[in-house]
Amino acid sequence: MTSAANFSIALVHYPVYDKHKDVVATSVTNLDIHDMSRLTRTFGLDRYYIVTPVEEQRKLVEKIREHWLSGWGSTYNPKRKMALETLQMEASVDTAVADIEKRTGRRPKVVVTGATGRDNSVSFADLKALIDADPQQPFLLLLGTGWGLIEQVFNKGDLVLEPIRGAGEYNHLSVRSAASIMLDRLFGR
């Protein structure tokens, strides 16, 4: 089975597109904090980054995180505490990459995701093979909010993961649903 020990995810709130293709920062939601942390812990990932340059949002997330790690929430729901131990705030994708490199001594391979297929996309099987080929190599999977990651993020990534395809033309899953499917395909039993 493929190990997720050197695999992290980042939920990117900036830079992303809005429905008009303007570059924006989206709002961090409570679901982003809790559901993605639980997903990260469930599949044994190293870290879950929430990426936003908006200082007030980072402060709010840290306040919620501390409530569950050391406040009343830590004794009320120990499983939530375990999940939120994986959460880390970063101001940019670059600082998340730098954190992984500092902690592991290796630059992570950055895997970009989106709902639209691209010519250079790798399959889930190909990505699993890359993870298995070098278990010490860290990976960072970028998940966009809003209407997706901007082109410059795709251009800076090392790999683009194939999109999830449903039964028809409609392809607009919530980022939490898409992340669950992706991680199950990579690390599920």
Secondary structure, 3 states (H helix, E strand, C coil): CCCCCCEEEEEECCCEECCCCCEECCCCCHHHHHHHHHHHHHCCCCEEEEECCCHHHHHHHHHHHHHHHCCHHHHHCHHHHHHHCCEEEECCHHHHHHHHHHHHCCCCEEEECCCCCCCCEECHHHHHHHHHHCCCCCEEEEEECCCCECHHHHHHCCEEECCCCCCCCCCCCCHHHHHHHHHHHHHCC
